[in-house]
Amino acid sequence: MPKPVRPEFNQAFRKASPYLNMGYVLLGSIVFFGFVGNWIDQRLNSKPIGLLIGLFTGLGLGFYHLLKAIEQIENKKQ
C-alpha cells in the first residue's frame, strides 16, 4: 500500500509546476522547427539554409513563449 503524500510535498509541486513545463516547450519548438527546416531543405535541395532558419525560428519562438509564461506567472503573484 502506498504511503500517503505529505501536504507540503504537494504544495511544493503546485508552486513549481508552471516552471517545469518551460524547458520542454523551448526544446520542443527548436526540434519541431528544426525538422520543418530540414524537410524544406530536402524539398528545395538547399542544405543547410532551411535547417538553420528552422532552428533559429524555433529558438526565437521558444524564448518568446518562455518570456510570456514567466510574465504570466509573475502577474499571478501580484
Secondary structure as UniProt FT lines:
FT   HELIX           7..20
FT   HELIX           22..44
FT   TURN            47..48
FT   HELIX           49..77
//
